[in-house]
């Protein structure tokens, strides 16, 4: 078996290099897309949290004021046997 040590790369190595280059470029693009989506999710969560907190504050503000005498739960009488 003669070992091929010419200065020219084989077609297989050229194809492999091209695949690696394309995969690296696609990987960078995928990471950028993931980060962009994560930012959008965080912004939406912040918006929803602000709406929820505003709704809770509005509910507390509009809650009727109780006159101190809260209704106590009634106790059942036990029947002695």
C-alpha positions as semicolon CSV with decimal commas, in nm:
position;residue;x (nm);y (nm);z (nm)
1;X;0,000;0,000;0,000
2;X;0,143;0,325;-0,106
3;X;0,066;0,614;0,126
4;X;-0,065;0,915;-0,064
5;X;0,113;1,226;0,065
6;X;0,063;1,476;-0,213
7;X;0,012;1,844;-0,151
8;X;-0,342;1,835;-0,289
9;X;-0,631;1,753;-0,056
10;X;-0,852;1,465;-0,153
11;X;-1,212;1,526;-0,262
12;X;-1,328;1,361;0,059
13;X;-1,127;1,599;0,275
14;X;-1,254;1,897;0,075
15;X;-1,612;1,780;0,123
16;X;-1,551;1,722;0,495
17;X;-1,401;2,070;0,535
18;X;-1,697;2,225;0,353
19;X;-1,944;2,036;0,575
20;X;-1,761;2,151;0,887
21;X;-1,755;2,512;0,765
22;X;-2,128;2,505;0,687
23;X;-2,209;2,336;1,020
24;X;-2,010;2,600;1,209
25;X;-2,191;2,883;1,028
26;X;-2,531;2,722;1,092
27;X;-2,439;2,667;1,457
28;X;-2,363;3,035;1,506
29;X;-2,691;3,128;1,337
30;X;-2,884;2,877;1,552
31;X;-2,734;3,015;1,872
32;X;-2,825;3,369;1,765
33;X;-3,183;3,258;1,694
34;X;-3,207;3,084;2,032
35;X;-3,081;3,393;2,215
36;X;-3,324;3,616;2,022
37;X;-3,613;3,385;2,117
38;X;-3,501;3,380;2,480
39;X;-3,499;3,761;2,489
40;X;-3,850;3,769;2,342
41;X;-3,972;3,519;2,603
42;X;-3,820;3,721;2,889
43;X;-3,978;4,042;2,759
44;X;-4,318;3,872;2,732
45;X;-4,284;3,728;3,085
46;X;-4,201;4,076;3,216
47;X;-4,504;4,223;3,039
48;X;-4,736;3,953;3,173
49;X;-4,595;3,990;3,526
50;X;-4,659;4,365;3,516
51;X;-5,018;4,305;3,399
52;X;-5,074;4,045;3,671
53;X;-4,934;4,272;3,942
54;X;-5,143;4,566;3,818
55;X;-5,454;4,350;3,822
56;X;-5,378;4,231;4,177
57;X;-5,317;4,589;4,293
58;X;-5,644;4,699;4,133
59;X;-5,829;4,414;4,302
60;X;-5,686;4,508;4,642
61;X;-5,770;4,875;4,584
62;X;-6,129;4,798;4,485
63;X;-6,184;4,537;4,758
64;X;-6,476;4,631;4,986
65;X;-6,366;4,736;5,331
66;X;-6,477;4,490;5,599
67;X;-6,603;4,641;5,925
68;X;-6,378;4,434;6,148
69;X;-6,639;4,169;6,226
70;X;-6,545;3,893;5,993
71;X;-6,785;3,603;5,971
72;X;-6,665;3,320;6,190
73;X;-6,712;2,968;6,068
74;X;-6,989;2,797;6,262
75;X;-6,901;2,494;6,465
76;X;-7,110;2,186;6,455
77;X;-7,249;2,070;6,783
78;X;-7,132;1,728;6,882
79;X;-7,398;1,481;6,975
80;X;-7,320;1,283;7,291
81;X;-7,408;0,916;7,274
